[in-house]
C-alpha cells in the first residue's frame, strides 16, 4: 500500500486545527499554562505542515525552511509546556536555539531545489525537542491520575522515531530504500496523526490536574507572602502536634509581630507595609528548617511551629529571623520584631494551648519594650 503524502498531511492539518480550537477554548477558560503551550505547539504544527504542502511550487524556496522552523518550534513548545508543569520557566534563548539552527541550516541548503533542505538539522532538532519534553514529563511528581507517564512514553516513542529517521537519513539519504519505506513524510504524518489524537485526550486530564493543583495552592497560601495562610496552618499544625504527642516528642511555637507596624503604614503608606511583611516572610523562609511550619497569622502577625525544638532552639531561630530581616535591603528602615515562644512537652501537646501561651508571651514582649524574645515563664532579650 502506498501512502499519499499530500492526503495525509491535509488530514493531519484538519485534525490539528480541530485540536487547536478545542485546547485554545480550554486555555481561555482555565488559563492553564500547559494548555496554552500545547495550543501554541498545535498551531506551529498546523502552520508547519501547511508550509510543507507547497513543495514543488514556486514558493518552495521560503516554504521549506519555514515549515522546518515551525515544526521544530512546535516541538520546543511541547518541551516548554512540559517544564511549566514542574513550575519551571524556559529561557528564551534556549527555546529559540533549535528553531534558529534549523532556519540557518535550511536556508543554506538550496531550499528552492532541495525538498530536504536542512534535513539533518530539522530531524535532529525535532528529536531533541520531543526528547526533552519526554524527560520533563517523566520527572514530574506523580499526581492522582499518573497520566503524565503515558504522555512521557508517547513523547519518548516519537523522539525515538525521529532519532531513527535522523540516523537513517544520515546513513542512507532521503532517497534511500529504508528511509523511503519506513521514515518518509507520509509515514511520519500517519504516526503523528495517531499520537496527536491519543495524546490530546491525556493532555486534557493533565491540564485539569494542573488547574486543580493551582487552585489548591492558592487556597492554602497567603497571597502576599506565599507562606501558609492561617486556616492551612491550623490544619497542618493540628496534625503535627498530634503526631508529636503520639511519638513522645516536644515542640515549640512562635508568635511574631512586627513592631510599630501601624506607624510604618501611616508614615510611608501601605506599599511600605507590604514590603516589610514580605521581607519578614522571606527572612522566616530562609531561617527555619524544612520540617517547620510557617504562616501569616493575620495582618503583621506570623506563627511558626517548630517540631522537636526546645526553648533554646526556638530563641535561636527567632534571633536568626531578626538578623536576616535587618540584613534585607528594601530601601526603607524595616521594623523590629517581638516574639512570644511557647514550648510543649509530649504530655501536654495541645495546639490551642500553645498558641494561647505564645500569645501571652508576645504580649509580655510588647509590654517590656518590644524587639525581644519572651518565652513562657521567662524573660530574655
C-alpha positions in Angstrom: 0.0 0.0 0.0 1.3 3.4 -1.0 0.6 6.2 1.4 -0.4 9.5 -0.2 1.7 12.2 1.5 -0.5 15.2 0.5 -3.7 13.5 1.7 -2.2 12.5 5.0 -0.8 16.0 5.5 -4.2 17.5 4.8 -5.8 15.1 7.2 -3.2 15.9 9.8 -3.8 19.6 9.3 -7.6 19.2 9.8 -7.1 17.1 13.0 -4.5 19.6 14.3 -6.8 22.6 13.6 -9.7 20.9 15.4 -7.5 20.0 18.4 -6.1 23.6 18.5 -9.5 25.1 18.6 -10.6 22.8 21.4 -7.4 23.4 23.5 -7.4 27.1 22.9 -11.0 27.3 24.1 -9.9 25.4 27.2 -7.0 27.8 27.7 -9.3 30.8 27.5 -11.4 29.4 30.3 -8.8 28.0 32.6 -5.6 30.0 31.7 -3.7 26.8 32.3 -0.1 27.4 31.2 0.2 23.8 29.9 -3.0 24.2 27.8 -1.5 27.5 26.5 1.8 25.9 25.5 0.0 22.9 23.9 -2.2 25.2 21.9 0.8 27.0 20.7 2.5 23.8 19.7 -0.5 22.7 17.8 -0.6 26.0 16.0 3.1 25.6 15.0 2.5 22.0 13.8 -0.5 23.1 11.8 1.2 26.0 10.0 4.4 24.0 9.5 2.6 21.2 7.8 0.7 23.7 5.6 4.0 25.3 4.6 5.4 21.9 3.5 2.4 21.4 1.3 4.0 24.0 -1.0 6.8 21.6 -2.1 7.1 21.6 -5.8 5.7 25.1 -6.2 7.5 28.4 -6.8 7.0 29.1 -3.1 9.2 26.2 -2.0 12.2 28.4 -1.5 10.7 30.0 1.6 8.1 27.4 2.5 10.6 24.6 3.0 12.7 26.5 5.6 9.6 28.0 7.2 7.9 24.6 7.5 11.0 23.1 9.2 11.3 26.0 11.6 7.6 26.0 12.5 7.6 22.2 13.2 10.8 22.4 15.3 9.3 25.4 17.2 6.2 23.2 17.9 8.4 20.5 19.4 10.2 23.0 21.6 6.8 24.4 22.6 5.8 20.9 23.9 9.1 21.0 25.9 8.3 24.4 27.4 4.8 23.3 28.3 6.2 20.2 30.0 8.5 22.4 32.0 5.6 24.6 33.1 4.0 21.5 34.7 7.1 21.5 37.0 6.7 25.2 37.6 9.9 25.9 35.6 10.3 28.6 33.1 12.1 28.2 29.8 14.9 30.7 28.9 14.0 32.4 25.7 17.5 31.9 24.1 17.3 28.1 24.8 13.7 27.9 23.4 14.8 29.7 20.2 18.2 28.0 19.7 16.7 24.9 18.0 14.5 26.8 15.5 17.3 29.3 14.8 19.7 26.5 14.0 17.2 24.8 11.8 16.5 28.0 9.9 20.1 28.7 9.1 20.7 25.1 8.0 17.6 25.0 5.8 18.4 28.4 4.1 21.9 27.4 3.3 20.9 24.1 1.7 19.3 25.2 -1.6 15.7 25.2 -0.4 14.4 26.2 -3.9 15.5 23.0 -5.5 16.1 20.7 -2.5 12.9 19.5 -0.8 15.0 18.1 2.1 17.0 21.3 2.7 18.3 21.3 6.2 17.0 17.8 6.7 19.7 16.7 9.2 19.2 19.8 11.3 15.4 19.5 11.2 15.3 15.9 12.2 17.9 16.4 14.9 16.1 19.3 16.5 12.8 17.5 16.4 14.4 14.7 18.2 16.0 17.0 20.8 12.8 19.0 21.4 10.5 16.0 21.8 13.0 14.0 23.9 13.4 17.0 26.3 9.6 17.1 26.7 9.5 13.4 27.4 12.2 13.8 30.1 10.3 16.7 31.8 7.1 14.7 31.8 8.8 11.7 33.3 10.4 13.8 36.1 7.0 15.3 37.0 6.0 14.3 40.5 3.2 11.7 40.3 -0.3 13.1 40.6 -3.6 11.5 41.2 -4.0 10.4 37.6 -0.5 9.3 36.7 -1.4 10.4 33.2 1.9 12.2 32.7 3.6 8.8 32.5 1.5 7.9 29.5 2.3 11.1 27.7 6.0 10.8 28.6 6.1 7.4 27.0 4.3 8.6 23.9 6.7 11.5 23.6 9.6 9.2 24.1 8.4 6.9 21.3 8.1 9.9 19.0 11.6 11.1 19.9 13.0 7.6 19.2 11.2 7.6 15.8 12.8 10.9 14.9 16.1 9.7 16.1 15.8 6.7 13.8 14.8 9.0 10.9 17.9 11.1 11.6 20.2 8.1 11.7 18.8 6.5 8.5 18.8 9.9 6.8 22.5 10.3 7.6 23.4 6.8 6.5 21.0 6.2 3.6 19.8 9.7 2.5 16.2 10.7 1.9 16.1 8.8 -1.3 17.4 5.5 0.1 15.0 2.5 0.2 14.9 2.2 4.0 14.1 5.9 4.5 11.5 6.0 1.7 9.8 2.8 3.1 9.7 3.4 6.9 10.6 7.1 7.5 9.1 9.0 4.6 6.9 12.1 5.3 3.7 10.1 4.7 4.5 7.5 7.4 5.6 10.3 9.7 2.3 12.1 9.2 0.3 9.0 9.9 2.2 8.3 13.2 1.9 11.9 14.2 -1.8 11.9 13.5 -2.4 8.8 15.7 -0.3 10.2 18.5 -1.8 13.6 18.4 -5.3 12.3 18.8 -4.5 9.8 21.5 -2.2 12.1 23.5 -4.6 15.0 23.4 -7.1 13.1 25.4 -4.5 12.6 28.1 -3.5 16.3 27.8 -7.0 17.3 28.9 -6.7 15.3 32.1 -3.2 16.6 32.7 -4.3 20.2 32.1 -7.2 19.8 34.5 -4.9 18.3 37.1 -2.6 21.3 36.8 -5.6 23.6 37.3 -6.8 21.8 40.4 -3.3 21.8 41.9 -3.1 25.6 41.2 -6.4 26.2 42.9 -5.4 24.0 45.9 -2.1 26.0 46.2 -4.0 29.3 46.2 -6.4 28.0 48.8 -3.6 27.2 51.2 -1.2 30.1 50.6 -1.2 33.7 51.6 -1.4 35.8 48.5 1.2 38.5 49.6 3.9 36.3 51.2 3.5 32.9 49.7 3.5 31.4 53.2 0.8 29.2 54.5 -2.4 31.0 55.4 -4.0 30.8 58.8 -6.5 28.0 58.0 -4.0 25.8 56.3 -1.5 26.3 59.1 -4.1 25.3 61.7 -5.0 22.2 59.9 -1.4 21.1 59.3 -0.2 22.1 62.8 -3.0 20.3 64.5 -1.9 17.1 62.7 1.8 17.8 63.6 1.1 18.4 67.3 -1.0 15.2 67.4 2.0 13.4 65.9 4.4 14.9 68.4 2.2 13.8 71.2 1.9 10.2 69.8 5.6 9.9 69.4 6.6 11.5 72.7 8.3 14.4 71.1 8.4 18.1 72.2 7.8 21.1 70.1 7.9 24.9 70.2 5.6 27.5 68.8 6.5 31.1 68.0 4.2 34.1 67.5 5.9 37.0 65.9 4.6 40.6 65.4 6.2 43.5 63.6 6.8 46.4 66.0 5.1 49.8 65.3 3.6 48.5 62.1 0.8 51.0 62.0 3.2 53.8 62.3 5.1 52.4 59.3 1.9 52.3 57.3 0.9 55.8 58.4 4.3 57.3 57.6 5.3 55.5 54.4 2.0 54.0 53.1 0.7 50.5 52.7 3.2 49.7 49.9 6.0 50.1 52.5 4.0 47.9 54.9 3.6 45.2 52.3 7.3 45.3 51.6 8.1 44.9 55.3 5.7 41.9 55.6 7.2 40.3 52.5 10.7 40.9 53.8 9.9 39.2 57.1 8.3 36.3 55.4 11.4 35.8 53.3 13.5 36.0 56.4 11.4 33.3 58.0 11.6 31.1 55.0 15.4 31.5 54.9 15.9 30.8 58.6 13.5 27.9 59.6 14.1 24.2 58.9 12.3 22.2 56.1 10.2 20.4 58.8 8.9 23.6 60.3 5.5 25.2 59.5 5.4 29.0 58.9 2.3 31.0 58.2 1.0 34.6 58.1 -1.4 34.5 61.1 -3.1 37.8 60.3 -2.0 41.3 59.4 1.6 41.8 60.5 1.5 38.7 62.8 3.1 35.4 61.9 3.1 32.0 63.5 5.8 29.2 63.4 5.6 25.6 64.6 9.0 24.0 65.3 8.5 20.2 65.8 11.2 18.7 68.1 12.5 22.1 69.2 13.1 23.2 72.7 13.1 26.7 74.2 16.7 27.5 73.3 16.3 26.3 69.8 13.2 28.5 69.3 15.1 31.5 70.6 18.0 30.9 68.2 15.6 30.6 65.3 13.8 33.8 66.3 17.2 35.6 66.5 18.2 34.3 63.1 15.0 35.6 61.6 15.5 39.1 63.0 19.1 39.2 61.8 18.1 38.1 58.4 15.4 40.8 58.3 17.8 43.5 59.3 20.2 42.4 56.5 17.4 42.8 54.0 17.8 45.9 51.7 14.3 47.3 50.8 15.2 50.9 50.7 13.5 51.7 53.9 14.0 51.1 57.6 12.4 47.8 58.5 10.6 47.4 61.8 11.9 45.3 64.7 10.0 42.2 65.7 8.7 40.9 69.0 8.4 37.2 69.6 6.4 35.1 72.0 7.5 31.5 72.5 5.7 28.5 74.0 7.2 25.1 74.4 5.2 21.9 74.9 6.2 18.5 76.1 4.6 15.5 74.6 2.4 15.0 77.7 0.8 18.5 77.2 0.9 18.8 73.5 -2.1 21.0 72.6 -2.1 23.5 69.7 -4.7 25.8 71.2 -2.9 25.9 74.5 0.5 26.6 72.8 -1.0 29.4 70.8 -2.6 30.9 73.9 0.7 30.7 75.9 2.8 32.1 73.0 0.3 35.0 72.6 0.6 35.8 76.3 4.4 35.8 75.9 4.2 38.0 72.9 2.0 40.5 74.8 4.7 40.5 77.5 7.4 41.2 75.0 5.5 44.2 73.7 5.0 45.4 77.3 8.7 45.1 78.0 9.6 47.4 75.2 9.4 45.3 72.0 12.2 44.0 69.9 12.8 40.9 72.1 12.0 37.2 72.5 9.9 36.2 75.6 9.4 32.6 76.4 6.6 31.3 78.6 7.8 31.5 82.2 11.0 33.6 81.4 12.1 37.0 80.0 15.0 37.4 77.6 16.4 40.0 75.3 
